[in-house]
Structures are given as C-alpha cells and as structure tokens.
Amino acid sequence: MKNYPIYILLLLAAAITSCTQEKKTLPILGHREPVENIVNGVTRIDTIYQALPDFSLINQDSLTITNETFKDQIYVADFFFTSCPSICPKLTKQMLRIYDKYKNNDEVALVSHTIDPKHDSIPVLKKYADKLGVDGKKWHFLRGDREEVYELASKGYMSFAALDSVAPGGITHSGYFILIDKERHIRGAYDGTDEKQVDQLLSDMDLLLNEYKKQ
C-alpha cells in the first residue's frame, strides 16, 4: 500500500499538524500550482489548489449526485463495498459516529462510493442504507462505472481502489476518510479504522465549520 498517493498526502498532513493546531485552521492538501497575476499593476503570486474534479454518480435513492449537490456543504468521503469482508464494517461503524453527530447540521454530508458496482446495484445500496437507518439526503451511497469511480479515487481524492484477486472480497482499497471543504479542496485524511483518528476528524470538522462562520 505504501506506493499509493494517499501516503504522500498523509505525510504532508503529519508535517503540518503542529502548525494546524497553533493556527486553528486546517491545511489544504494535494497538489498546488503557483500562478502569476497582475492586480492594479502589481504582480503577485497566487496558489491554485487541487480541487475535486466534476463527477456525476447515482445514489441509493436513484438520484443523480454531482459536485453541485454539495455546493454549500463540507463532506466526508470513503470507499467501500457492501459485501466487503475486511475493513468496511469498521469504516461504516465510524461513519455512523460522524452521521450521528452531524445529522441535524445541513452544512455536513457523508459520501460512500461503492467500488463494486457489479454487485452493489441501486436496490442493494438502498437496502444497505435502510438497514443502517440513515437519511439518504445526509449520507449518499454512490454508484457509477467502476473505472470512473477508481479514477475519482486516485486523481480526485488522492486515495485508491483496485481489483486484487488475493484481497478479501477481490478488491483492495483505502480505509481513509477524506474531508472535503465547500470549495472541493481536500482538508484532511484519516484512517477510518482507527477510532482516535476519527476523533481527530470530528474535531477538524468543527474547526472547518468555524472557518466558514468567520468568513
């Protein structure tokens, strides 16, 4: 797993943790590019940060979900499949913690992308969500073309998912929760199987929400 991009992102996150705690603001992770702009005759260098690319997927209620769905929300994203015999039950348990805390906060959403669309049909995802007892407007279980979702994982979320015949369930994937802000930027990555890291995610989500309150 060490060759996947998520580890580069996590190293960046670890390097700035102390600064984040002091400044009471979250970093923007991922790729960045300096851009030269001229404002009132003065040249300045601005930074363009990596943003999640456009996507269009279907949720458990057969609704089309795009970036615009989360225009005024921050959200936590992960990758799973309903028949996963390894880490997915742990991820779902921790996502439920997030859901329970923010279920009445309209500025927060949860997004779980299935990486096994062949098995995880819309009815299967609907049954899975109903069994959890969650609101489909708050927590979206998304389905799309396998290659599209895998590319979104690697190039958008800096995560990964891949077919692997020796992995439990035949698929290997990241167990990280990715925190996305209202501008589609990655603001944090957390091991969803680690309760303490999810504690940190919950704290960071409050921090991010406070950033918007101050704007």
N, C-alpha and C positions, 0 to 999 in steps of 0.2 A: 504493500500500500504506500510505501514511502515515496514512490515516484509520481504520485498524483498531485495535481496543483493545490489541493486543499492544504497540503503541508507547508507549502510556501506561504500561503495566506495565514496559517496559524503561527508560523514563525514571526511574521510581521506583527500579528496581534500580540504575541508574547513580548516582543521587543518594545511595544508602546504601552503595555499595561500600566506601568507606574506613572507614565505621563497622563494617561487617561484618568487615573484616579485623582491626580492632582488638579487637572483642568476641569473635571466634572463634565466632560464631553467625550463622545465616542469618536474613534478614528474612522476614516473612510478607507476601506480595504480594497484590494485588487489593483489592476493596472492603472497607471496615471500618465498623463501626457502634458508637457508644458506647451502653452500656446501664447504667441506674442500678439498683443492687442494694443491699438493706439486709441487713447481716450483723451480728448481735449488737447491733442498734440503731444501727449506724454505716452511713451511706450512703457507698457507693463507686461509682466509675465503672469498669466493665469494658468491654473491647473484644471485639466479636464479629467474627471474621474470615471473609471469604468462604471457603466450602468447596465442593468439587466436588459437584454435585447427584447424586442417585441415577441410576444407569443400569443397563441390562441389555442386553448385546450377546453375540454368539456368536463364539467364537474358531475358529482353524483346525482344531481337533480336535472341533468341533461341541459344545463345552461352553459353558454359559451363564456369562458373566463379569459380576459386579456389583462394587459398591464393597466388599462383604464379602470378595471374593476377595483384596483387598489390605489386609485389616484389620491385619496385623502387618508390613506392608512399606512401604518407600518405593518410588516408581517413576518412571521417565522415560517421558513420553508424546510421541508425534508423530503427524502426519497425512500420509498417502501414498496412492498407488495403484500397483498392480503394473505397469501399462503406462505410467507416467509417464516422459516422455522428457527431462525437465529436471533438477530438483534431487533427485528421490527416490533415484537411485543413490548420490549423495553422502551423503544422510541415512542410508541403510542401511549404508553403509561406516562411518560414525561411530557408529551404533548398535551395530554389531558390536564396536567398541572397548569400549563400555560392557559389552556382553554378556560379552566375553572376560574383563574384569577382575572382574566380579561373578557369574560363572556358578555359583560354588560358595557364594555368600552367599544364604541363604534370606530375608534381610531386604530383598532388592532384586529388582525385577521391571522388565520393559520392556513397553510397550504401544504398538502401532502401529495406528491407526484408519484403515481404508480409507475414502476419500471417493468411491469409485466402485463402490458395491455392485452396480450392474448388471453390470459385468464381473467384479468380484472376488467370485466365489462362494466358498463354503467350500472346495471342491476346489482352486480356483485359489490361495487363500491357503495351503492345506496344501502344495501343490507349491512355492510360493514359500518357505515356511519350511523345507521339507525341503532345498531347493537350497542354502539358507544353512547348513544343518547345525546348526540351533539347537534347544534343548529347548523344547517347547511349554508346559511348566509355568513356564518362566522368561520367555519372550518371547511375548506374546499378540498375534496379528494379529486385530483385531476387526472384525466386520461388523455393520451394523444398517441401519435405514431411513435413507435419505440425509438427510432433514430432521432426524431425531433426532441424527445424528452432527454435522451442521453446527451445530445449536443447541448441542450439547455443546461444540463447539469454541469458539464465540463466548461463550456465557454461563458455561461451566464453566471452560475452560482459558484464557480471555481470548485466544484465537487466532482463526483464521478459515479457512474454505474456502468456495468459491463456484464455480458454473458460469460459465465465461467462454469464449465461442466463439473468441476470438483468442489465448487462452493455449495453450501447448503441451499437447496432450492434452485440451483443452477444459475444464480445471479449474485455477483459481488457488488457492493455499493457502499457509499459513505454513510456513517451513522451520525453525521453532523447536522445540527440545526443552524440554518443561516438566517441572520437578522437583516432584513431589507428595510430601508427607510422610504419616505414618501417620494424621493427623487430617484428611486430604483438603485440606490447605492448599497453595497454590502457594508454593514456596520459591525458585524461580529460573526464568529463561527464557534460553535460549542459542541462538545461531544454529548450527543443526546442519550447515551447510555450511562453517563456519569451524573448523578444527582447534584453534586456540588457544582458542576459546570452549568447545569440547568438553573441552579440557584443564581449563578452569576448572570446568566441570560435574563432572568426575571428582573434582576437589579438593573441591568443595562437597558432593558426595555423601558423601565421607569425613567431612566436617565435620558433616553432618546425622546420620550414623550415630553419631558420637561424642556428639552431643547426647542421643541415646536411651540410650547406655551410662551417661551420668552421671545419668540420672533414677532 
